[in-house]
Amino acid sequence: MLVWQDVFRDGVLTRKRKRVKLARATMPEREVLKEAAKHLEPLNQGLESIGSATNFAFYVKNTYTTDHLPLMAKSTQDRYGGIIRSYLMPAFGEKCLRDLTPKTLQHYFTGLVSSPLSYESKDKIRDVLASILKTAVPDLLARSPMENVKMPPQKRGKRRNKPYITPEQFEALVELIAEPYATMVYAAVYTGLRISELAALRWNDLLDDQLTVDERYCRGDWGAPKSEASNATIAVNAAVIERIHRLKTLTVEVKAGRATRHYKVVKATGPDDLVFQSLRTGQAMRDNNILVRHIKPAARKIGLAFVNWLCLRRSHATWLKMAGADVKDAQAQMRHSRASTTLDIYQQFTPESQRKAVDRLTTLTSMVH
């Protein structure tokens, strides 16, 4: 059978005639016509659009990275860009969008079983590819071929607990960190705020026993909180608010070669001024600088190499569980859209909580008898 097919080469869409081999010459004509109908069905029913001949690499470079990726947070852009360069371009860069069928994509992800990548990394590759193909619907694709693609099961079960710090470890950690970074860590653990939300916190967001999250900042990128649920006012212990306000009274020493310079921790205290300000410029802080220069070195001294900003947020959720907080209350405090996120991802197993629950069973049994 001879058919016209759109071909995308060197950024130019052209139509070429293609010879399709349907069957052996010994097959009856009626059966051959059925095979021909199967071949033409996707195009005739609109399941394959003309634009599906677009090259994957061309689409990513000229549409996805220019029109869609900039709408995401800067950290997300960086992470997605790395996955596109390292995994998706080598695998699909030369293919047309129409070549990325569910069968082709399933074969690719099934092949990742033997890859040394972690399950989380493989899952992220799937998320990024799904994001790209979704933006091609309906202009270039009738529907996303990723809809029914499944990830192969993990070879090993998930580790039961992700690391968090105990209250005793936290006290030792804070003692080793200089201000204002110690107060940032203190606030992170006792409020559960993401570092991007802490970095964007302003004085008018603080009240006597609560604070409002309505902005985020991450490495030069300002924007709204991560989700609608994240934009909220949460309860905060008054001692945390007091410690934050104490920053206004502090001056710190910073060595610069042989000289020692003195900086006010807070340079401006207007309602719209930032709570946590760069010592030198008074501008917003970079989360990675604080982590590498202050938090990580202090954590290593007490044998907690795993500590990072996410660990502090996870610790807040786990402490809420240890304190006996209801799951819905913890969800509201963490500002998660679903309680399952709080329960399954952030709150970690603690032997103390399990022991308390088991001990309560004996009380219930004695009531029955």
N, C-alpha and C positions, 0 to 999 in steps of 0.2 A: 504494500500500500504506500502511495506517495502522499505526504501531507505537508502543509506549510506550518513551520514552527518558528516562533520568535527566538532569536539568539542575541545575547548581550555580550559584546566583546569590545574591549578598550573604551568603555563608557558609551558605546553607541548601540542602540537597539535596531536590529535588522531582522528581516524575515527571509528564511531560507527553506528550500524544499528538502524534505527528509524522507529517506526510504526506510520503511518499517517492515521487518520480516514478521509475518503473522503466524505462519505454520508451515509444516512440510507439504510438499506438493501432493502427497497422497491423501491429505485430509479432505473430506467432502466439502463442497462449496458452501453448503449451509452452515457447517461448523466454522468455516473460515470467516464468514460474515459475522458470526457471533463474536469471534475474537476481535474483528475490526470494530464492532460496536463497543466492546469493552474498552478498547484503546481510546476511542473518541469520546467516551462517556464523560470524563472529567471536564473536558473543554465545552462540550455541548450543553452540560447542565450547569455551567458556570462555576464548577468547583476549582477550575484552574483559570485564573485571569491572564490576560495578555501580559500584564506587568510582572507576572511571576517569572518571566525570563530574566529579570533583573539579577545581576550578579550580587552574591551575598556581601562580599567585601565592599563593593561599590555602594550598596545600600547602607551598610553600617557607617562607612566613612562620610557619605554625603547627605544622609538623612538622619540616621539614629543618633550619631554623635554630635550633630549640629542642632537638631530640633527637639530631641527627647532627653538625652543625657544631661544637658545643662539644667533641666528642671529638677534634678535630684540634688541632694546634699553633696557638698564637695567631697566628703569622705567616701560617699557611695559612688560618686563619679570615678574617683581614683581606683576603688576596688573593682568596679565593673570594667574600667579601661584595662586593668591588668589581666583580667580573665579573658577579655576579648583578644588581646595581643598574644597571650600565652597559650590559649586553648582553642578558642573558637575560630580564629583566623587560620591557623594551621590545618584545622579539620574541615572547615567549610568555606574558606575564603574564595576558592576557585569555582564553587558550585553556584547554580542559579537557585533562586528561592523555591522554584517548583521542584527542584531535586531534593529538597529537605522534606521528604515524606515521613509520616509516622514510622514506617518500617525502617527507613534509613536512620532516623534519629534514635529509635529504640535499639538498633544494632550498635550505634555509637556508645550509648550509655550502658548497655549490657557489657560492652567491651571494657568499660572502666572497672569492672570487677577485679581484674588483675593489676590495676594501677595502684601504685603505692600511695596515692592521694588519700587523705582522710575522707570519711563519708560526708562531713560538712563541706569540704572543698568540692566534691562531686555535686552535692546538692546545690551549691552556689553556682556552679557552671550551668546547671539546669535552669536556675532562676534567671540568670542573665540571658541565656538563649531564648527562654520563654518571653522575656521582656522585649527582646529585639523583634521576634516574630509577631508578637501581639500588635506592635506598632505598624506592621505591614498590612494589617487587616483594617478595612476591606479594600484599600486602594490597590494593593499588589497581590494579596492572597485572599481567597474567599473565607478561609478560617485558619486558625493557627494549627500547624501539624503537631504542636507540643501537647495538645489537649489530653491525649490518651497515652502519652509516653510515661512509663513507670521507671522508677529507680530500682536497681537491684538491691536486695536486702543487705544489711551490714553483715560482715563476716563475724564480727564479735558484738556482743550486747553492749549497750551504752554504759559508760562508766556511771556508776550509781550516783556519785557525788561530784559536783564541780567545786573547785576550791573556794572557800570563803574564809574570813578571818574571825576568830573568836573575840569576845570583848577584851580578854586579857592580852591577846596579841595586838589588838588595836591600840590599847593604852601604851604599850611599848613602842609601837610604830610612830604614833603621834609625837612622842617625846624626842624622837630622833630627827624630826623634820622641822626646818626653820619656818618662820612666818613670812608671808601670809599663807604659805602652802599647807602648813599644819592645819589651819582653820578650814581650808578648802577640803582637805581629807576628812576632817571632823564633820563638816557640813554634808559631805557626800555620803558618809555612813549613816548619819542620823536623819537625813531627809530622803535618801534614795535618788537624788537628782542625778541625771546624766551629766557628764563633764561639760557637754555643750550647753546645757541649761545653767550650770553653775557659772560658766564663763560669761554668760549673757545676763546674769542676775543684776538688777539695779536696786538702788536704795528704796525706791517707791514700791518695790515688790515685797518688802518686808513689813510685817505687822508684829504685834506683841507675841503671838503664838501661832502664826501661820505665815505662809509665803505663797506668792502667785508665780506660776510658770507661764510665760506668754511669749518667749523668744528663745532662740538658740544661736550660738556662735561656734564655728569650728574652722580653724585655720583660714581665716579671711572670709568665710562664708556666713552671712547673717540670714536668718529666716525664721519662720514660724516653728513651733515645736513639732516633734516627729509625727504626731497624729492628733486627731481631735481630742482623744482622751488625755493626751499629754498636756494639753492646754488647760490647766486647772489650778485651783487653790487647795493646798494641803495643810494639814495640821503639823506643827513643828514644836518641839519642846522649847520652852522659854529660854532654857540655858543655851541652846544652840543660837538663838537670836542674839542673846547677850554676848556670846563669844564673837559673833560676826561684828557687832557694833564696837567691840573692844579694839578692832583693827584700826579704828579712827585715832586711837591714842598711841599707836605704836610707831617706833622708828627703828629701822634695822641697819646693821653695818654690812657692807658688801666690799670685799677686797678687790682692788683693781691694780694688779701688779704689786708694788710696794706700798701703795697708798690704800687708805680705807675711806670709803665714801658712806655717807649717811643718807638714807632715803626714808621719807614718810611712806608708810605702807598704803595709806589712802591719801591721794592728792586732792580729790574733790569729793564732796559729800552731797551734792545736789540730788534732787529726786530722780533725775534721769542719768546720773553718773553710775558707772559700774561699781559693784561691790568689790570684786577682785580685779585689781589693776596692776599692770606691769610696773615694777618698781622704778624703772628708768623713764618710761614714756607715759605711764598712766593709761595706756591703751589696753584692749582686751588681751588676755593671755592665750598662749598656745598650749594645748593639752599635752602634746608629745614632749615639749621641753620640760614641763613640770614633772612628768612621769619619769623621764630619763635622768634628769639632773637631781631630783630631790626624793621622789617616792621610791623608785627602784633601789638606789643605794641604801636607803634606810631599811627597806624591807629585807635586803640581802644580809644585813648585819644581824637580823634576828631569825634568819633562815626561812624567809617567806618570799622566795624568788617569784612566786606566781602572782603577786599582788599587782593589779592594774586598776584602771577606773571602773571597768565592768565588774571586777571582783568586789569593789567597794559597794556598788549598787546591789549586787547579789547578796552581800553580807547584810545589807539593810533588810532585804526581804526575808532572809533566814532568821535574823534577830526578831523580826515581827512574829515569825512562827514560834520561836523559842519563848516569846513573851505571851503566847496564847492568843494572838490576834486571829479573828475570824478571816477566812479566805477572802470574802468580799471586801472587808475592811482593808486587807493587805493589797488587794487589787486596786482599790481607790487610791491608796497611798502611793503605790508604784505607778499609777496612772496607765494601767494596761487596758486595752480594749476588751480582752477576754480574761476571765479568771484562770483559765487553763494555762495561760502564759506565766502568770504568777506562780501557780502551783507546780507546773511540770518543768519549768525552765529556771526560775529564779530561786524559789524556796528549796533549800537543800535538806537532805536527811540529817537529823541530829539525834544521837543516842539519848540525849536528855529528854527530848520531846517524846520519843518512843517509850522511855521508861515511865514517864508521867502517865501516858495513855494506858500502859499495861497495869500500873498501880491502881488506876481508877476502876479497872475491871473487877478487882477484888471487892471494892466498895459496892458495885452493882450486885455482885453475887451475894454478899452479906445481906443486902436489902431483900433479895428474893427469899432467903431462908429465914 
